[in-house]
Structure formats: C-alpha cells, structure tokens
C-alpha cells in the first residue's frame, strides 16, 4: 500500500513537471491559467477550481479564471477582499484546508447562493509574486468521500506559484507593450512634422489593418504590419537631419537601417525597407517583384498609395472620376492582386454598410 502511494506521488510530480513545461510554451494568459486549473483538478481530484485576482485599486476580489459549469456567472462577481475564506487567506497570506465548509464561520455564502452552488470542501492558497500577493487559488469539492490532504495542498501550492509567475510576467509584458506602442507613436509624430498632415500614418495603419484582417494574416504578422505602418517613413528623419539631397528614394532603406539596432524593432526592418517595392518590379530601392516582397510591405504599400491619393484629392478639393479610374488602373498594375482584391472587398463592404437604411 505504501509503495502504491509513493508511486502515485511520483507520477503526480512527474505530471506536474510535464505540465509546467507545457505551460511555458503557452503565450496567452487565459490559456495558461486554464491549463493550471485543469492540472489542479486532476492532481487534487476535485470538481471545480478557480483563481481570484486582487484588484489593488478597489480592494475587491474577482474571478480571473474558473473551471466550473457556472464559470460565466462567477466571472461577473466581485466582492470585498476581506470576505470569506479567500479573504482570510489574502489577509493572513496562509493556505487553508477546509473539509467541512458548512461549519466554518469564515465561509462567504452569498456566492454559493448567487450561482446556486454548494461548497462542501475546499483548499485555498495565496497566489504570490515575491512578497506581493496577487490573489488566491482554490479547488472545491473533492470527488468521493475522502478529505483534502496535505499532499493536495502541496500540489496546489506548486501550481499557485506557476499562476503567480504567469500573471506577473503577463502584466510586465503588457506594460512593456504599452511602452513600445507609445514609443512608436512618438516616432510617428516626429515623422509627420516633416511634411505630412497630422494623422497620415494612423490612416495608413488603419487601412493596412483592415486589409490584413481581410486577408486572414496571423496575429503575429498583423501586429508587425500595424507597428511598421506607424513608422513606415521614419527614414525621413535621417534625410532631414543629415540634409540628404534627393533622399526621397532612400527613405525605406534608411528607415530599416535606423531600426535594425533596436531589438524590439529589428524584425520590422524588412517590411520598412520594402514598402515602396511594387508587384511589377517598378518600385525601389531594390526593384523587387512579386512574392519577393514581404506581405506586410505589399499591404502597407497599397494603403499608403491610397491614403496619399485621397489626401491629395482632398487638398485640391477635386474628385475627378476619370482620375479615380486612372488611380485604380494603376494599383491593379503595380500591386499584389490578392492585396488589391482584399482592398476592393473592404471598399465594397464599407459602401454597402453606408447604404443600409437606418433602423427606427
């Protein structure tokens, strides 16, 4: 019997390590936390599990991740972090095993009443990052008649550490992402002071994003196209600073050269360098053609041509249908047919949405 118990513990620890490796490869927090909870259910033989996050601004707890048939209802609930067994764990930073919840005065019954659920047994452990408490992790209602044990508590504590690290890293990456986008916007505004009207790059980015979505590009490439759209003409800064005469055709290559040393931007360099290349080989700086040109460059190139044409026509206050036909004949000739088709589909959808009668 003891040998069987030892083997079970070793098997569970092996599964924990294996799941930890699997979790390390998951990029989004929701999938990561759900994976942690699934492991908790398996390790602790329970029917429900959740991670509650502490909102530092309001002092409330809310359900960040839940595995239970009432998960959608629970995710709408927030309550004061001083309430319930979870609140006690938050305050004391200690784990707790409760094998008879009905006799524990700390139990906050309102949540059970709200979702028509009966909590009978539970383990609740703090979710920490270093000395900072992030929230709590719970497993509820162990299957069968047996109680929760210290071995269950050890498993849950290990998983709570995974959750704490995951939530901290995701928050840190989110802050870094916001900083990154803010820096791109500053670079964009600096570029627009060199001759473009305000909002020029944003208009290009919006159209490029619509085309990219229509073409079904991956999320990774979608983000790259957005970032590259914002700073597609950053090379203008170098042309202006160094007083490069006739430097217009050098802007793509100069922009790529400027961002290559920046780790977070260097993956955008090929897109920037090629966004003036054209499908028929008539572009610059290298005269690339067809699929030699990165897809992001092809999308940004068409978006830029269209936005600049619209801005020019608006400046002249002139919308000549013959000039419009000429513009579309040009893009059909020099741009990737698949990008052109996605662009035309977007225009058709926009036109159809404007023609829809207003519902009253």
C-alpha positions as CSV (number, residue, x, y, z in Angstrom):
1,X,0.0,0.0,0.0
2,X,2.8,2.4,0.9
3,X,4.6,1.5,-2.3
4,X,1.4,2.3,-4.3
5,X,1.1,5.7,-2.5
6,X,4.7,6.6,-3.2
7,X,4.3,5.7,-6.9
8,X,1.2,7.8,-7.2
9,X,3.1,10.8,-5.7
10,X,6.0,10.3,-8.1
11,X,3.6,10.0,-11.0
12,X,1.8,13.2,-9.9
13,X,5.1,15.1,-9.5
14,X,6.2,14.0,-13.0
15,X,2.9,15.2,-14.4
16,X,3.3,18.5,-12.6
17,X,6.8,18.9,-14.2
18,X,5.4,17.9,-17.6
19,X,2.5,20.3,-17.3
20,X,4.9,23.1,-16.2
21,X,6.9,22.6,-19.5
22,X,3.7,22.6,-21.5
23,X,2.5,25.8,-19.8
24,X,5.8,27.5,-20.5
25,X,5.0,27.3,-24.2
26,X,1.6,28.9,-23.9
27,X,1.7,32.6,-24.8
28,X,-1.7,33.9,-23.7
29,X,-2.6,34.2,-20.0
30,X,-6.2,32.8,-20.3
31,X,-4.9,29.5,-21.8
32,X,-2.1,29.4,-19.3
33,X,-4.3,29.8,-16.2
34,X,-6.9,27.4,-17.5
35,X,-4.1,24.9,-18.0
36,X,-3.0,25.4,-14.4
37,X,-6.6,24.9,-13.1
38,X,-7.0,21.7,-15.2
39,X,-3.9,20.3,-13.6
40,X,-5.2,21.3,-10.2
41,X,-8.5,19.4,-10.8
42,X,-6.5,16.4,-11.9
43,X,-3.9,16.5,-9.1
44,X,-6.5,17.2,-6.3
45,X,-9.3,15.1,-7.7
46,X,-11.7,18.0,-7.5
47,X,-14.9,19.1,-9.3
48,X,-14.2,22.9,-9.5
49,X,-11.2,25.2,-9.4
50,X,-10.7,29.0,-9.7
51,X,-8.1,31.8,-9.5
52,X,-9.3,35.0,-7.9
53,X,-7.3,38.2,-8.6
54,X,-7.0,41.0,-6.1
55,X,-7.9,44.4,-7.6
56,X,-5.5,46.8,-5.7
57,X,-7.5,49.9,-6.7
58,X,-10.8,48.8,-5.3
59,X,-9.7,46.2,-2.7
60,X,-12.0,43.6,-4.4
61,X,-11.5,40.0,-5.5
62,X,-12.8,38.8,-8.8
63,X,-12.6,35.5,-10.7
64,X,-9.7,35.7,-13.2
65,X,-10.0,32.1,-14.3
66,X,-12.6,29.4,-13.5
67,X,-13.2,25.8,-14.4
68,X,-16.8,25.0,-13.4
69,X,-20.2,24.9,-15.2
70,X,-21.0,28.2,-13.6
71,X,-17.8,29.9,-14.8
72,X,-19.5,32.7,-16.8
73,X,-21.7,33.6,-13.8
74,X,-18.7,33.7,-11.5
75,X,-16.7,35.9,-13.8
76,X,-19.3,38.6,-13.3
77,X,-18.9,38.6,-9.5
78,X,-16.7,40.9,-7.5
79,X,-16.6,41.1,-3.7
80,X,-14.6,42.8,-0.9
81,X,-11.3,41.1,-0.3
82,X,-12.0,40.9,3.5
83,X,-14.8,38.4,3.0
84,X,-14.8,34.7,3.0
85,X,-12.1,32.1,3.3
86,X,-10.4,33.7,0.3
87,X,-10.4,37.0,2.2
88,X,-8.8,35.3,5.2
89,X,-6.1,33.8,3.0
90,X,-5.4,37.2,1.5
91,X,-5.2,38.9,4.9
92,X,-3.0,36.2,6.5
93,X,-1.1,35.0,3.5
94,X,-1.6,31.5,4.6
95,X,-3.0,28.4,3.0
96,X,-6.1,26.7,4.4
97,X,-7.7,23.3,4.1
98,X,-11.4,23.2,5.0
99,X,-13.1,19.7,4.8
100,X,-16.4,20.9,6.3
101,X,-17.2,24.3,4.8
102,X,-20.7,24.4,6.4
103,X,-19.1,24.6,9.9
104,X,-16.5,27.2,9.1
105,X,-17.7,30.8,10.1
106,X,-15.3,32.3,7.5
107,X,-17.3,30.9,4.6
108,X,-18.9,33.6,2.4
109,X,-22.2,32.0,1.5
110,X,-23.5,34.8,-0.8
111,X,-21.6,33.5,-3.8
112,X,-23.0,30.0,-3.4
113,X,-26.5,31.5,-3.3
114,X,-25.9,33.7,-6.3
115,X,-24.9,30.7,-8.6
116,X,-26.9,28.0,-6.8
117,X,-23.8,26.1,-5.8
118,X,-22.9,24.1,-2.7
119,X,-19.3,24.4,-1.5
120,X,-18.6,21.4,0.8
121,X,-14.8,21.1,0.9
122,X,-12.0,23.4,-0.3
123,X,-8.3,24.3,-0.3
124,X,-7.4,27.9,-0.7
125,X,-3.8,29.1,-1.2
126,X,-2.3,32.6,-1.7
127,X,-1.1,33.4,-5.2
128,X,2.1,35.4,-4.7
129,X,4.9,37.0,-6.7
130,X,7.9,37.6,-4.4
131,X,6.4,39.5,-1.4
132,X,3.4,40.8,-3.3
133,X,0.0,39.0,-3.0
134,X,-1.8,38.8,-6.4
135,X,-4.8,36.7,-5.4
136,X,-5.8,33.2,-4.3
137,X,-6.3,29.8,-5.9
138,X,-9.0,27.4,-4.9
139,X,-10.0,23.8,-5.5
140,X,-13.5,22.8,-4.4
141,X,-15.4,19.6,-3.5
142,X,-13.0,16.7,-3.7
143,X,-14.5,13.8,-5.5
144,X,-15.5,10.8,-3.3
145,X,-15.8,10.7,0.4
146,X,-12.2,11.4,1.3
147,X,-10.8,14.7,2.7
148,X,-8.3,17.1,1.2
149,X,-4.8,16.2,2.4
150,X,-1.5,18.0,3.0
151,X,-0.3,16.3,-0.2
152,X,-3.2,18.0,-2.1
153,X,-2.1,21.3,-0.5
154,X,1.5,20.8,-1.7
155,X,0.3,20.2,-5.3
156,X,-1.9,23.3,-5.2
157,X,0.9,25.4,-3.7
158,X,3.2,24.5,-6.6
159,X,0.5,25.3,-9.2
160,X,-0.3,28.6,-7.4
161,X,3.4,29.6,-7.8
162,X,3.1,28.9,-11.5
163,X,0.0,31.1,-11.6
164,X,1.7,33.9,-9.7
165,X,4.7,33.9,-12.0
166,X,2.4,33.8,-15.1
167,X,0.3,36.7,-14.0
168,X,3.3,38.8,-13.1
169,X,5.1,38.2,-16.3
170,X,1.9,38.9,-18.4
171,X,1.4,42.2,-16.5
172,X,5.0,43.1,-17.1
173,X,4.8,42.3,-20.8
174,X,1.6,44.3,-21.1
175,X,3.3,47.3,-19.6
176,X,6.3,46.8,-21.9
177,X,3.9,46.5,-24.9
178,X,2.2,49.8,-24.0
179,X,5.6,51.5,-23.7
180,X,6.6,50.1,-27.0
181,X,3.5,51.3,-28.8
182,X,3.8,54.7,-27.2
183,X,7.4,55.0,-28.5
184,X,6.2,54.1,-32.0
185,X,3.5,56.8,-31.8
186,X,6.2,59.4,-30.7
187,X,8.3,58.3,-33.7
188,X,5.3,58.6,-36.0
189,X,4.5,62.1,-34.8
190,X,8.2,63.1,-35.3
191,X,8.0,61.8,-38.9
192,X,4.8,63.7,-39.6
193,X,6.4,67.0,-38.7
194,X,8.4,66.7,-41.9
195,X,5.7,67.4,-44.3
196,X,2.6,65.2,-43.7
197,X,-0.7,66.3,-42.3
198,X,-1.4,65.0,-38.8
199,X,-2.9,61.6,-38.7
200,X,-1.4,60.5,-42.0
201,X,0.4,57.4,-40.6
202,X,-2.6,56.4,-38.5
203,X,-4.9,56.4,-41.6
204,X,-2.4,54.2,-43.4
205,X,-2.2,51.9,-40.4
206,X,-6.0,51.6,-40.1
207,X,-6.4,50.7,-43.8
208,X,-3.4,48.3,-43.6
209,X,-5.1,46.6,-40.6
210,X,-8.4,46.2,-42.5
211,X,-6.6,44.7,-45.5
212,X,-4.6,42.3,-43.2
213,X,-7.7,41.2,-41.4
214,X,-9.5,40.6,-44.7
215,X,-6.6,38.5,-45.9
216,X,-6.5,36.5,-42.7
217,X,-2.9,37.1,-41.7
218,X,-1.7,35.6,-38.4
219,X,-1.8,37.7,-35.2
220,X,2.0,38.0,-35.2
221,X,2.1,39.4,-38.7
222,X,-0.9,41.6,-38.0
223,X,0.9,43.3,-35.2
224,X,4.1,43.7,-37.2
225,X,2.1,45.3,-40.0
226,X,0.5,47.7,-37.6
227,X,3.8,48.7,-36.0
228,X,5.5,49.0,-39.4
229,X,2.6,51.1,-40.7
230,X,3.1,53.7,-37.9
231,X,6.8,54.2,-38.6
232,X,6.9,53.3,-42.3
233,X,8.6,56.6,-43.2
234,X,10.9,57.0,-40.2
235,X,13.8,57.3,-42.7
236,X,12.6,60.8,-43.4
237,X,14.1,61.9,-40.0
238,X,17.6,60.8,-41.2
239,X,17.1,62.5,-44.6
240,X,16.1,65.8,-42.8
241,X,18.8,65.5,-40.1
242,X,21.7,64.8,-42.5
243,X,20.4,67.1,-45.3
244,X,20.5,64.4,-47.8
245,X,19.7,65.9,-51.2
246,X,17.3,63.8,-53.3
247,X,16.9,61.4,-50.4
248,X,13.2,60.5,-51.0
249,X,14.1,57.2,-52.7
250,X,16.5,56.4,-49.8
251,X,13.8,56.7,-47.1
252,X,12.8,53.0,-47.0
253,X,16.5,51.7,-46.7
254,X,17.4,54.5,-44.2
255,X,14.4,53.7,-42.1
256,X,15.3,50.0,-42.0
257,X,18.9,50.9,-41.1
258,X,17.7,53.1,-38.2
259,X,15.7,50.4,-36.5
260,X,17.9,47.4,-37.0
261,X,20.0,48.1,-33.9
262,X,16.8,48.2,-31.8
263,X,16.0,44.7,-30.6
264,X,12.2,45.3,-30.3
265,X,12.1,46.9,-33.8
266,X,14.6,45.0,-35.9
267,X,12.0,42.4,-37.1
268,X,10.2,45.3,-38.8
269,X,13.3,46.3,-40.9
270,X,12.5,44.1,-44.0
271,X,8.9,45.5,-44.1
272,X,10.0,49.1,-43.9
273,X,12.8,48.6,-46.4
274,X,10.4,47.0,-49.0
275,X,7.2,49.1,-48.6
276,X,8.0,51.0,-51.8
277,X,8.7,47.9,-53.8
278,X,6.0,47.0,-56.3
279,X,4.5,43.8,-57.6
280,X,5.6,44.5,-61.2
281,X,9.1,45.4,-60.2
282,X,8.7,49.1,-60.7
283,X,9.4,50.0,-57.1
284,X,12.5,50.8,-55.1
285,X,15.1,50.6,-53.5
286,X,15.9,47.1,-54.9
287,X,13.4,46.6,-57.7
288,X,11.9,43.5,-56.1
289,X,8.8,42.0,-57.6
290,X,6.1,39.5,-56.8
291,X,6.4,37.3,-53.7
292,X,10.0,38.5,-53.2
293,X,8.3,41.5,-51.4
294,X,7.2,40.7,-47.8
295,X,3.4,40.6,-47.5
296,X,3.4,43.4,-44.9
297,X,5.3,45.6,-47.3
298,X,2.8,44.9,-50.1
299,X,-0.2,45.7,-47.8
300,X,1.4,48.9,-46.4
301,X,2.4,50.0,-50.0
302,X,-1.1,49.9,-51.3
303,X,-2.5,51.5,-48.1
304,X,0.0,54.3,-48.4
305,X,-0.7,54.9,-52.1
306,X,-4.5,55.1,-51.4
307,X,-4.2,57.4,-48.4
308,X,-1.8,59.7,-50.2
309,X,-4.1,59.9,-53.2
310,X,-7.2,60.7,-51.0
311,X,-5.2,63.3,-49.1
312,X,-4.0,64.9,-52.4
313,X,-7.5,64.9,-53.9
314,X,-8.9,66.4,-50.7
315,X,-6.3,69.1,-50.7
316,X,-7.2,70.0,-54.3
317,X,-10.9,69.7,-53.4
318,X,-11.2,67.7,-56.6
319,X,-12.7,64.2,-57.0
320,X,-12.5,63.7,-60.8
321,X,-14.0,60.2,-61.7
322,X,-11.5,59.9,-64.5
323,X,-8.6,60.4,-62.1
324,X,-10.2,57.8,-59.8
325,X,-10.4,55.3,-62.7
326,X,-6.8,56.1,-63.5
327,X,-5.7,55.5,-59.9
328,X,-7.4,52.1,-59.8
329,X,-5.9,51.1,-63.1
330,X,-2.5,51.9,-61.6
331,X,-3.0,49.9,-58.4
332,X,-4.2,47.0,-60.4
333,X,-1.0,47.1,-62.4
334,X,1.6,47.7,-59.7
335,X,0.2,46.0,-56.6
336,X,-0.2,42.4,-55.5
337,X,-3.6,41.2,-57.0
338,X,-4.5,39.4,-53.7
339,X,-3.9,42.7,-51.7
340,X,-5.9,44.7,-54.3
341,X,-8.8,42.2,-54.1
342,X,-8.9,42.5,-50.3
343,X,-8.8,46.3,-50.6
344,X,-11.7,46.3,-53.1
345,X,-13.7,43.9,-50.8
346,X,-13.2,46.3,-47.9
347,X,-14.4,49.3,-50.0
348,X,-17.4,47.3,-51.2
349,X,-18.3,46.4,-47.6
350,X,-17.9,50.0,-46.4
351,X,-20.1,51.2,-49.3
352,X,-22.8,48.6,-48.5
353,X,-22.8,49.5,-44.8
354,X,-23.3,53.2,-45.7
355,X,-26.2,52.3,-48.0
356,X,-28.1,50.3,-45.2
357,X,-31.3,52.1,-44.1
358,X,-31.3,53.4,-40.6
359,X,-33.4,51.2,-38.3
360,X,-36.1,53.2,-36.4
